[in-house]
Amino acid sequence: MKGLWYKIIEGMTRVLGAWLFAVVSRVIAAGYFLFSKNVKESNRFYGILYPQKGRCYHRLCSFRQYQNFTTIHYDRFLARHGNATTFSSQGWGKLEEVVQERGAVLLMSHLGNWEIAAQLLRQQESDLKLLLYMGVKEKEGVEGLQKEQLQKSGVKIIGVERDGGSPFDAVEGIRFLQEGGLVSMTGDILWRSDQKSLTVDFLGGTARIPEAPYVFAMVSGAPIFCFFSFRNAKNSYEFSLADPMYIRCRNRGERKQLIQEAAQNYADLLSKQLRAHALEWYHFGRFVD
């Protein structure tokens, strides 16, 4: 949904009720399923994930994927209009222990709803320093509203342009970590064709993922937490944080190996979570080769 249409639907929903937002968003999602070129890639992805199933099953998964994506917008709408969002968490204590001494890299994925997670993290810890690196699109529409809402909640955002980011953006992130803040970075999307990446084994094939989160962790000394947020009911979520990963190199020769091992560990965790929450995979581009 584009920004203007989103605002129109939101205004109508205030008068007629939240059901209208849910219905309209699902109709729009059905339209994308019927006409978007990305559906072919979703079908291919579910074919890789469920090789024993037929094409009809893969298309059904793709349809449900597009429909489930509407819950991100729906829960955002509810949160904007005073509906409390609840959550439970696993592994939060591990993060609290580390943050008291140093910062940490939160490695998020397009599996589940990372936006709601960022807002709820701030609600749970009002003094938590949180920085998000987010890609910048030419016509942001709803994404622009999304970033605006995150900033209002106290989350600091650094936009990464498609034609390359400023070196000062990286310096700011490293400094943020060293001052005890949390830096959130995406672990499963390459924003630029020339972006430094790592190749990992994934679902019987390979995938390319960003190298930056692991370099940030190595340079700053901060741990990496793989963070997942899944919807278990309307406006209710479950957070999961894996054990912290440290990249501590004794010499230059170890850097490449340790970074690769950490990246593969993330890929294995993502694969495990994906099999448990397959229909909350909101990565609509090509990922597995």
Secondary structure, 3 states (H helix, E strand, C coil): CCHHHHHHHHHHHHHHCHHHHHHHHHHHHHHHHHHCCHHHHHHHHHHHHCCCCCHHHHHHHHHHHHHHHHHHHHHHHHHHCCCCCEEEEECHHHHHHHHCCCCEEEEECCEECHHHHHHHHHHHCCCCCEEEEEECCCCCCHHHHHHHHHHHCCCEEEEECCCCCCHHHHHHHHHHHHCCCEEEEECCCCCCCCCCEEEEEECCEEEEEECHHHHHHHHHCCCEEEEEEEEEECCEEEEEECCCECCCCCCHHHHHHHHHHHHHHHHHHHHHHHHHCHHHECCCCCCCC
